[in-house]
Amino acid sequence: MNRVRKRDLLIFMGPWTLGFVLLTAGPLLGAIYLSFTHFNLLAAPTFIGVDNFVHMFTSDPRFYRSLVVTGLYVVISVPLQLLIALALAMLLDTGVRGLSYYRALYYLPSLIGGSVAIGILWRTIFGYEGGINQILRALGFTDLPSWVDNPNTSLMTLIVLNVWTFGSPMIIFLAGLRQIPTDLYESASIDGAGKTRQFFSITLPMLTPLIFFNLILQTINAFQAFTPAHVISGGTGGPADSTMFYTLYLYIEGFTRFNMGYASALGVMLLMLIGLLTALNFLFSRYWVFYND
């Protein structure tokens, strides 16, 4: 019986193990190795030690530019996305009729927001003759720019796109709101607490585990954003590197300049950066995340 169970266990774990080795662990170890080499995809890798990392921190201004652009994108878009997701979740939790339809409708942007088609649509909407400018002209505004081609506003269009994909955290918040015991609100009402006090004293503390979960998940997703920046900028990170996301710069180095060794070093550095930020979030979560126990 034990042998049968062990055999069944190995059979069930086999596909996952194979996928993990071939699609996750293998490529990760390969990227770490290539990060210490010069590799142009045409010849065999040449070991160069830590030269890629030295060049990254001492002689590559576009590396720092991509960090700044990506950092702004994460710091601005993720809190706005979570704020809107929480607001809509609370609105839907009030007993709106047809809740399942609204839930599906609001979740749809999370499914298609990272697609090439939406990137093309976004570039059209925020172009010089796009829908945004047509609305603003109808309201009397003149001398309007092409929002995606202006260095001062191009990143903003990508931030708006990421905020628009609020469906996934909204669904999670909605599930969390439905798990908060109603007797807490009843007791607070008897004690004279208004809606605002109830939100800050009951709703928000009870949702902090989900806020923390969504914060981690959406931060990682934002750091990995690639398709919208690639489509809207035409794969260049322009104008003036204003949409040069870290992942886009990694792609340019690896598949446009065929500097795969340096691109692998950028990928390893991104992994370390995300890991460090995640660890810091877990470290500081003890001061603001509250659990039932």
VOGU-3710 file (C-alpha; in Angstrom, 3 decimals, decimal comma):
1> mnrvrkrdll> 0,000/0,000/0,000  2,801/2,424/0,908  4,597/1,670/-2,348  1,421/2,351/-4,311  0,896/5,625/-2,510  4,505/6,693/-3,104  4,217/5,785/-6,763  0,958/7,737/-7,118  2,554/10,682/-5,333  5,495/10,677/-7,732
11> ifmgpwtlgf> 3,135/10,441/-10,712  1,072/13,403/-9,533  4,159/15,464/-8,665  5,936/14,575/-11,898  4,375/17,207/-14,213  4,856/19,993/-11,673  8,437/18,934/-10,927  9,253/18,704/-14,618  7,727/22,113/-15,284  9,571/23,651/-12,345
21> vlltagpllg> 12,935/22,280/-13,468  12,510/23,122/-17,151  10,639/26,432/-16,910  11,784/27,976/-13,619  14,851/26,504/-11,952  16,698/25,692/-15,175  16,301/29,122/-16,800  17,100/30,822/-13,489  20,364/28,928/-13,062  21,174/29,528/-16,729
31> aiylsfthfn> 20,586/33,269/-16,367  22,806/33,409/-13,284  25,591/31,687/-15,200  25,185/33,903/-18,279  25,283/37,026/-16,085  28,986/36,328/-15,568  29,688/35,936/-19,283  29,851/37,843/-22,531  27,255/36,215/-24,777  25,966/37,642/-28,076
41> llaaptfigv> 23,709/34,679/-29,014  25,969/33,902/-31,996  29,067/32,514/-30,273  29,689/30,489/-27,145  29,544/32,423/-23,834  32,856/33,782/-22,582  33,342/34,001/-18,814  34,174/37,579/-17,733  33,480/37,448/-13,999  31,619/40,400/-12,496
51> dnfvhmftsd> 32,361/42,804/-15,370  28,676/43,012/-16,323  27,713/44,119/-12,830  30,604/46,591/-12,618  29,537/48,124/-15,929  25,935/48,216/-14,748  26,681/50,341/-11,690  29,555/52,475/-13,012  29,102/53,048/-16,743  25,448/52,629/-17,668
61> prfyrslvvt> 23,222/55,696/-17,159  20,272/53,964/-18,850  20,312/51,363/-16,078  19,696/54,090/-13,507  17,163/55,773/-15,775  15,198/52,528/-16,072  15,257/52,152/-12,288  13,881/55,672/-11,815  11,132/55,211/-14,414  10,124/51,820/-13,034
71> glyvvisvpl> 10,262/53,108/-9,453  7,946/56,027/-10,276  5,598/53,665/-12,071  5,421/51,317/-9,080  5,204/53,971/-6,364  2,406/55,900/-8,088  0,345/53,254/-9,859  0,198/50,510/-7,223  -1,262/52,643/-4,363  -3,764/54,253/-6,760
81> qllialalam> -4,773/50,856/-8,086  -5,327/49,451/-4,601  -7,222/52,560/-3,487  -9,652/52,354/-6,409  -9,982/48,586/-5,988  -10,886/48,987/-2,315  -13,360/51,791/-3,033  -15,186/49,759/-5,686  -15,154/46,648/-3,504  -16,849/48,584/-0,719
91> lldtgvrgls> -19,371/49,952/-3,210  -20,216/46,472/-4,489  -20,421/45,164/-0,927  -23,409/47,416/-0,229  -25,758/44,922/-1,882  -25,791/46,128/-5,482  -28,171/44,161/-7,679  -26,488/42,066/-10,348  -23,290/41,794/-8,307  -21,928/38,868/-10,352
101> yyralyylps> -22,185/40,898/-13,579  -20,417/43,918/-12,098  -17,761/41,649/-10,656  -17,087/40,090/-14,059  -17,141/43,492/-15,774  -14,645/45,052/-13,357  -12,393/41,997/-13,464  -12,151/42,049/-17,263  -9,436/44,780/-17,433  -7,148/42,609/-15,289
111> liggsvaigi> -7,379/39,869/-17,905  -6,721/41,989/-20,990  -4,824/44,987/-19,600  -1,397/43,528/-20,386  -2,218/42,471/-23,952  -0,770/43,906/-27,142  -4,247/44,890/-28,340  -4,879/47,049/-25,268  -1,437/48,636/-25,664  -2,292/49,609/-29,245
121> lwrtifgyeg> -5,709/50,867/-28,132  -4,108/52,916/-25,362  -1,642/54,481/-27,799  -4,564/55,432/-30,042  -6,692/56,845/-27,222  -3,866/59,017/-25,874  -2,529/60,029/-29,307  -2,829/63,503/-30,794  -6,129/62,677/-32,499  -7,200/60,178/-29,852
131> ginqilralg> -10,332/60,050/-27,795  -8,889/61,932/-24,819  -7,926/64,944/-26,918  -11,252/64,901/-28,739  -13,088/65,081/-25,412  -10,817/67,870/-24,167  -11,253/69,854/-27,412  -15,009/69,532/-27,053  -14,627/71,078/-23,588  -12,721/74,029/-25,044
141> ftdlpswvdn> -9,092/73,050/-24,498  -6,562/73,858/-27,221  -2,878/73,148/-27,990  -3,180/69,610/-26,692  -0,150/67,287/-27,024  0,084/63,671/-28,034  0,153/62,284/-24,524  2,124/59,167/-25,455  4,742/61,146/-27,422  5,348/63,802/-24,775
151> pntslmtliv> 8,194/62,970/-22,331  6,317/64,755/-19,546  3,113/62,722/-19,896  4,006/59,410/-21,552  4,670/57,629/-18,254  1,356/58,927/-16,934  -0,514/57,045/-19,676  1,114/53,793/-18,564  0,262/54,536/-14,935  -3,379/55,080/-15,904
161> lnvwtfgspm> -3,349/51,769/-17,773  -2,035/49,898/-14,734  -4,543/51,581/-12,419  -7,291/50,546/-14,835  -6,449/46,879/-14,229  -7,841/46,979/-10,686  -10,102/43,946/-11,066  -7,919/41,324/-9,407  -7,279/43,194/-6,121  -10,914/44,358/-6,112
171> iiflaglrqi> -12,186/40,769/-6,121  -9,852/39,925/-3,239  -10,978/42,972/-1,248  -14,614/42,116/-1,895  -14,100/38,608/-0,536  -12,375/40,069/2,520  -15,174/42,537/3,200  -17,678/39,703/3,253  -15,638/37,895/5,919  -15,763/40,757/8,437
181> ptdlyesasi> -18,278/39,863/11,211  -21,314/42,132/11,113  -21,566/42,151/14,903  -18,452/44,349/15,014  -20,284/47,055/13,095  -23,396/46,611/15,227  -21,392/47,033/18,419  -19,639/50,094/16,990  -22,984/51,640/16,012  -24,361/51,114/19,511
191> dgagktrqff> -21,281/52,857/20,899  -21,946/55,812/18,621  -19,283/55,226/15,951  -20,124/56,663/12,558  -19,318/55,226/9,150  -15,929/56,950/8,970  -14,892/55,725/12,423  -16,093/52,222/11,587  -14,015/52,220/8,398  -10,774/53,232/10,119
201> sitlpmltpl> -11,345/51,206/13,298  -12,890/48,017/11,889  -12,836/47,691/8,099  -9,311/48,883/7,417  -7,586/46,907/10,239  -9,500/43,737/9,314  -8,440/44,123/5,670  -4,751/44,761/6,334  -3,744/41,119/5,571  -5,419/41,423/2,173
211> iffnlilqti> -3,970/44,885/1,610  -0,550/43,440/2,335  -1,147/40,504/-0,020  -2,335/42,766/-2,840  0,538/45,173/-2,230  3,114/42,391/-2,607  1,423/40,896/-5,658  0,799/44,142/-7,523  4,275/45,489/-6,748  5,878/42,405/-8,271
221> nafqaftpah> 3,565/42,648/-11,279  4,402/46,328/-11,738  8,138/45,656/-11,680  7,614/43,000/-14,357  5,455/45,201/-16,621  6,698/45,042/-20,191  4,102/44,794/-22,965  2,390/48,203/-22,499  5,707/50,080/-22,472  6,999/48,124/-25,457
231> visggtggpa> 3,875/48,721/-27,544  3,283/52,353/-26,612  6,929/53,374/-27,050  7,474/51,249/-30,143  10,064/49,171/-28,311  12,431/52,105/-27,760  11,464/53,314/-24,291  10,887/56,774/-25,685  10,312/59,568/-25,915  13,594/60,528/-24,221
241> dstmfytlyl> 13,603/57,262/-22,246  10,515/58,419/-20,357  8,937/54,949/-20,659  12,159/52,959/-20,340  10,915/50,292/-17,974  13,541/48,021/-16,466  12,138/44,984/-18,278  12,084/46,885/-21,570  15,723/47,875/-21,150  16,564/44,251/-20,392
251> yiegftrfnm> 14,785/43,232/-23,610  16,623/45,868/-25,660  19,995/44,721/-24,356  19,240/41,052/-24,902  17,260/40,912/-28,144  18,041/44,193/-29,914  21,721/44,608/-29,099  22,286/40,849/-28,679  24,103/41,471/-25,400  22,527/38,503/-23,653
261> gyasalgvml> 25,184/38,250/-20,955  24,501/41,802/-19,794  20,743/41,255/-20,130  21,069/38,208/-17,867  22,893/40,352/-15,307  20,032/42,859/-15,468  17,570/40,013/-14,914  19,487/38,744/-11,899  19,586/42,258/-10,468  15,821/42,602/-10,973
271> lmliglltal> 15,273/39,331/-9,113  17,432/40,563/-6,229  15,635/43,924/-6,153  12,184/42,347/-6,047  13,354/39,887/-3,398  14,783/42,712/-1,258  11,633/44,829/-1,499  9,452/41,824/-0,693  11,589/41,005/2,332  11,364/44,615/3,537
281> nflfsrywvf> 7,593/44,549/3,131  7,393/41,418/5,254  9,729/42,971/7,820  7,653/46,134/8,237  4,295/44,357/7,949  4,459/43,500/11,653  3,819/47,181/12,417  0,633/47,615/10,385  -0,808/44,224/9,420  -3,247/42,811/11,966
291> ynd> -4,440/39,210/12,139  -7,333/37,740/14,100  -4,957/36,108/16,544
//
